[in-house]
Amino acid sequence: MRLILDVEIRPETVERLRAGSPDLKVDDVSADDSFDVRALADPDVEIIVGPWAPADLDAVPRLRWLQVPSAGVNHLAADPPWNKGVVV
C-alpha cells in the first residue's frame, strides 16, 4: 500500500504511520519543491492526502481515499473520484 502526503504534518505522525504497518509505504512530498504531480499516477497508490488529484484516475486503479485540504471539491468534478468508489 502506498500513501502520498502532500500536506505538512508533524514528523512523528509520519513515523507513527510508517510504524503502523510494514506494508504501508509513506511518501512525504510536502517539502519537495520538485515533486511532479504526474507521480500521482502510480498504480500502487491507495491514499493521497494533499491538494492534487491524479489527472487520470484510471491510472490509479487502487486509489481508495483522496483527502483534500479544502472545503470544496469542484476541481475534481471533471472526473469525479466518488464515481469510481474513491472516498473524498
Backbone as ProteinMPNN parsed JSONL, in Angstrom:
{"seq_chain_A": "MRLILDVEIRPETVERLRAGSPDLKVDDVSADDSFDVRALADPDVEIIVGPWAPADLDAVPRLRWLQVPSAGVNHLAADPPWNKGVVV", "coords_chain_A": {"N_chain_A": [[0.848, -1.163, 0.0], [0.506, 2.244, -0.775], [0.97, 5.526, 0.343], [0.635, 8.886, -0.354], [1.715, 11.882, 0.879], [1.03, 15.204, 0.676], [0.842, 17.375, 2.275], [1.751, 19.333, 5.079], [2.611, 17.629, 7.94], [3.276, 16.676, 11.309], [6.542, 15.329, 11.868], [6.694, 13.141, 13.65], [4.176, 12.074, 13.426], [4.169, 11.11, 10.831], [6.073, 9.102, 11.165], [4.696, 7.447, 12.953], [2.661, 6.557, 11.285], [4.166, 5.076, 9.444], [5.174, 3.123, 11.16], [2.899, 1.792, 11.813], [2.153, -0.16, 9.975], [3.897, -2.635, 8.278], [3.521, -2.955, 5.61], [2.831, -0.55, 4.555], [3.804, 2.089, 2.57], [4.97, 5.215, 3.008], [5.081, 8.22, 1.428], [6.294, 11.239, 1.947], [5.907, 14.138, 0.497], [5.635, 16.753, 0.97], [7.492, 18.804, 1.482], [8.968, 18.836, -0.767], [9.93, 20.601, -3.331], [10.357, 19.914, -5.93], [8.566, 17.98, -6.537], [6.591, 16.238, -8.79], [3.377, 16.367, -9.951], [2.494, 14.458, -11.696], [3.466, 12.125, -10.764], [1.56, 11.1, -9.144], [0.041, 9.423, -10.617], [0.28, 6.533, -10.201], [0.103, 3.09, -10.146], [0.214, 1.784, -7.69], [-0.593, 3.473, -5.684], [-2.75, 4.067, -3.007], [-3.785, 5.875, -1.232], [-4.128, 9.363, -1.128], [-3.148, 12.367, 0.238], [-3.576, 15.621, 0.05], [-3.446, 18.637, -2.012], [-3.776, 17.912, -4.66], [-5.077, 15.859, -7.308], [-4.913, 12.82, -9.167], [-4.58, 13.284, -12.672], [-5.6, 11.428, -14.418], [-7.701, 9.162, -13.389], [-7.982, 6.489, -13.98], [-5.43, 5.594, -14.181], [-4.708, 5.066, -11.659], [-5.625, 2.613, -10.271], [-5.891, 1.439, -7.738], [-6.529, 3.423, -5.962], [-8.168, 4.524, -3.119], [-8.791, 6.442, -1.268], [-8.982, 9.893, -1.114], [-7.872, 12.736, 0.154], [-8.471, 16.054, 0.459], [-7.215, 19.297, 1.279], [-9.206, 21.304, 1.455], [-12.36, 23.041, 1.484], [-14.035, 22.796, -0.674], [-14.647, 20.738, -3.587], [-14.789, 21.2, -6.246], [-12.855, 21.276, -8.209], [-12.453, 18.664, -8.801], [-14.554, 17.758, -10.234], [-14.588, 17.232, -12.99], [-13.724, 14.627, -13.518], [-15.081, 12.789, -11.507], [-13.916, 11.353, -8.553], [-15.472, 9.994, -6.706], [-17.318, 8.667, -8.209], [-16.003, 6.435, -8.897], [-15.728, 4.929, -6.699], [-13.994, 6.004, -4.85], [-13.223, 7.389, -1.756], [-13.754, 10.669, -0.789]], "CA_chain_A": [[0.0, 0.0, 0.0], [1.302, 3.466, -0.853], [0.324, 6.762, 0.763], [1.366, 10.094, -0.714], [1.359, 13.036, 1.704], [1.461, 16.488, 0.135], [0.484, 18.388, 3.27], [2.692, 19.264, 6.192], [2.191, 17.082, 9.226], [4.434, 16.51, 12.192], [7.375, 14.16, 11.54], [6.365, 11.988, 14.492], [2.95, 11.476, 12.889], [4.603, 10.324, 9.668], [6.727, 7.899, 11.687], [3.654, 6.568, 13.504], [2.018, 5.911, 10.137], [5.096, 4.063, 8.927], [5.291, 2.042, 12.141], [1.608, 1.122, 11.956], [2.034, -1.304, 9.085], [5.092, -2.841, 7.464], [3.136, -2.95, 4.201], [2.496, 0.814, 4.157], [4.903, 2.948, 2.144], [4.544, 6.605, 3.145], [5.919, 9.181, 0.717], [6.005, 12.602, 2.376], [6.444, 15.03, -0.527], [5.165, 18.098, 1.311], [8.59, 19.772, 1.437], [9.715, 18.578, -2.001], [9.521, 21.56, -4.361], [10.496, 19.314, -7.253], [7.562, 16.923, -6.709], [5.808, 16.349, -10.021], [2.061, 15.778, -9.689], [2.295, 13.285, -12.558], [3.847, 10.951, -9.968], [0.351, 10.574, -8.508], [-0.494, 8.381, -11.5], [1.043, 5.334, -9.874], [-0.886, 2.044, -9.874], [0.308, 1.289, -6.313], [-1.096, 4.472, -4.74], [-4.089, 3.808, -2.482], [-4.232, 7.036, -0.462], [-3.473, 10.639, -1.416], [-3.546, 13.459, 1.122], [-2.975, 16.832, -0.488], [-4.307, 19.459, -2.857], [-3.819, 17.429, -6.036], [-5.652, 14.558, -7.643], [-4.368, 12.357, -10.441], [-5.316, 13.764, -13.837], [-6.276, 10.265, -14.992], [-7.992, 8.234, -12.293], [-7.806, 5.113, -14.442], [-4.018, 5.254, -13.989], [-4.533, 4.795, -10.228], [-6.74, 1.698, -10.019], [-6.002, 1.064, -6.319], [-6.859, 4.587, -5.146], [-9.373, 4.319, -2.311], [-9.019, 7.588, -0.396], [-8.396, 11.149, -1.574], [-8.188, 13.762, 1.148], [-8.035, 17.372, 0.01], [-7.249, 20.249, 2.394], [-10.073, 22.435, 1.128], [-13.776, 22.77, 1.731], [-14.687, 22.469, -1.937], [-14.015, 19.747, -4.46], [-15.203, 21.497, -7.619], [-11.748, 20.98, -9.123], [-12.48, 17.227, -9.085], [-15.828, 17.432, -10.885], [-14.428, 16.779, -14.375], [-13.637, 13.167, -13.448], [-15.344, 12.618, -10.078], [-13.397, 10.124, -7.956], [-16.538, 9.29, -5.986], [-17.996, 7.779, -9.167], [-15.161, 5.237, -9.042], [-15.626, 4.293, -5.396], [-12.954, 6.633, -4.039], [-13.716, 8.255, -0.685], [-13.171, 12.019, -0.856]], "C_chain_A": [[0.9, 1.235, 0.0], [0.435, 4.665, -0.506], [1.209, 7.921, 0.351], [0.823, 11.243, 0.126], [1.904, 14.298, 1.056], [0.899, 17.623, 0.987], [1.468, 18.233, 4.421], [2.02, 18.685, 7.424], [3.455, 16.843, 10.045], [5.212, 15.245, 11.816], [7.038, 12.936, 12.381], [5.07, 11.314, 14.04], [3.275, 10.617, 11.675], [5.246, 9.025, 10.143], [5.717, 6.932, 12.296], [2.911, 5.854, 12.382], [2.895, 4.786, 9.604], [5.199, 2.867, 9.861], [4.008, 1.228, 12.252], [1.445, -0.103, 11.091], [3.309, -1.454, 8.272], [4.786, -2.814, 5.963], [2.839, -1.549, 3.669], [3.759, 1.582, 3.806], [4.373, 4.376, 2.168], [5.551, 7.492, 2.432], [5.479, 10.576, 1.121], [6.684, 13.545, 1.394], [6.115, 16.489, -0.23], [6.262, 19.162, 1.224], [9.42, 19.648, 0.163], [9.213, 19.5, -3.109], [9.611, 20.985, -5.766], [9.463, 18.214, -7.51], [6.702, 17.215, -7.932], [4.477, 15.64, -9.804], [1.77, 14.594, -10.608], [2.677, 11.995, -11.838], [2.651, 10.361, -9.235], [-0.259, 9.445, -9.333], [0.349, 7.12, -11.364], [0.047, 4.242, -9.506], [-0.841, 1.486, -8.457], [-0.259, 2.255, -5.276], [-2.523, 4.129, -4.33], [-4.665, 5.007, -1.744], [-3.422, 8.254, -0.89], [-4.045, 11.667, -0.448], [-2.824, 14.696, 0.614], [-3.91, 17.531, -1.446], [-4.506, 18.933, -4.276], [-4.529, 16.09, -6.144], [-5.012, 14.112, -8.95], [-5.226, 12.857, -11.6], [-6.126, 12.639, -14.471], [-6.491, 9.234, -13.889], [-7.851, 6.776, -12.706], [-6.359, 4.646, -14.279], [-3.711, 4.898, -12.535], [-5.642, 3.843, -9.779], [-6.928, 1.307, -8.555], [-6.414, 2.223, -5.419], [-8.187, 4.373, -4.443], [-9.744, 5.541, -1.496], [-8.273, 8.789, -0.967], [-8.824, 12.227, -0.598], [-7.598, 15.079, 0.684], [-8.172, 18.366, 1.159], [-8.079, 21.491, 2.082], [-11.518, 22.042, 1.38], [-14.484, 22.326, 0.455], [-13.916, 21.441, -2.736], [-14.429, 19.966, -5.914], [-14.112, 21.163, -8.628], [-11.676, 19.492, -9.48], [-13.679, 16.819, -9.938], [-15.681, 16.924, -12.316], [-14.382, 15.255, -14.467], [-13.836, 12.781, -11.984], [-14.836, 11.292, -9.515], [-14.477, 9.314, -7.26], [-17.34, 8.395, -6.909], [-17.229, 6.477, -9.37], [-14.927, 4.557, -7.699], [-14.552, 4.858, -4.49], [-13.615, 7.539, -3.005], [-12.986, 9.584, -0.781], [-13.54, 12.753, 0.41]], "O_chain_A": [[1.923, 1.27, 0.684], [-0.686, 4.803, -0.995], [2.398, 7.942, 0.668], [-0.371, 11.542, 0.092], [3.117, 14.442, 0.905], [0.533, 18.684, 0.481], [1.954, 17.136, 4.697], [0.996, 19.186, 7.889], [4.563, 16.815, 9.509], [4.618, 14.218, 11.488], [7.088, 11.812, 11.883], [4.889, 10.114, 14.249], [2.724, 9.529, 11.51], [4.988, 7.963, 9.577], [5.871, 5.718, 12.164], [2.57, 4.678, 12.511], [2.419, 3.681, 9.347], [5.299, 1.727, 9.407], [4.032, 0.095, 12.733], [0.676, -1.002, 11.433], [3.757, -0.496, 7.641], [5.694, -2.665, 5.145], [2.619, -1.375, 2.47], [4.669, 1.714, 4.625], [3.44, 4.711, 1.438], [6.73, 7.516, 2.784], [4.425, 11.049, 0.697], [7.9, 13.732, 1.45], [6.298, 17.357, -1.083], [5.968, 20.317, 0.916], [10.462, 20.29, 0.035], [8.199, 19.219, -3.747], [9.002, 21.517, -6.694], [9.474, 17.586, -8.569], [6.157, 18.309, -8.079], [4.45, 14.446, -9.506], [0.875, 13.801, -10.315], [2.27, 10.906, -12.242], [2.724, 9.231, -8.752], [-0.991, 8.609, -8.804], [1.038, 6.706, -12.296], [-0.785, 4.455, -8.624], [-1.765, 0.78, -8.052], [-0.393, 1.893, -4.108], [-3.395, 3.926, -5.176], [-5.883, 5.148, -1.637], [-2.198, 8.195, -1.003], [-5.261, 11.82, -0.329], [-1.604, 14.805, 0.733], [-5.033, 17.08, -1.672], [-5.331, 19.467, -5.018], [-4.571, 15.303, -5.198], [-4.612, 14.95, -9.758], [-6.454, 12.853, -11.517], [-7.213, 12.873, -15.0], [-5.564, 8.521, -13.506], [-7.624, 5.915, -11.856], [-6.091, 3.444, -14.244], [-2.599, 4.481, -12.213], [-6.505, 4.228, -8.991], [-8.019, 0.885, -8.17], [-6.628, 2.022, -4.223], [-9.201, 4.079, -5.076], [-10.892, 5.673, -1.072], [-7.082, 8.709, -1.266], [-9.999, 12.587, -0.531], [-6.383, 15.212, 0.535], [-9.131, 18.296, 1.928], [-7.68, 22.607, 2.417], [-11.85, 20.861, 1.476], [-15.44, 21.553, 0.516], [-12.703, 21.289, -2.589], [-14.421, 19.032, -6.715], [-14.406, 20.808, -9.77], [-10.917, 19.106, -10.369], [-13.8, 15.655, -10.32], [-16.579, 16.243, -12.81], [-14.942, 14.668, -15.393], [-12.865, 12.478, -11.29], [-15.273, 10.226, -9.948], [-14.409, 8.085, -7.224], [-17.982, 7.453, -6.445], [-17.754, 5.527, -9.951], [-14.04, 3.713, -7.569], [-14.228, 4.257, -3.465], [-14.467, 8.361, -3.344], [-11.757, 9.627, -0.846], [-13.162, 13.911, 0.585]]}, "name": "protein", "num_of_chains": 1, "seq": "MRLILDVEIRPETVERLRAGSPDLKVDDVSADDSFDVRALADPDVEIIVGPWAPADLDAVPRLRWLQVPSAGVNHLAADPPWNKGVVV"}
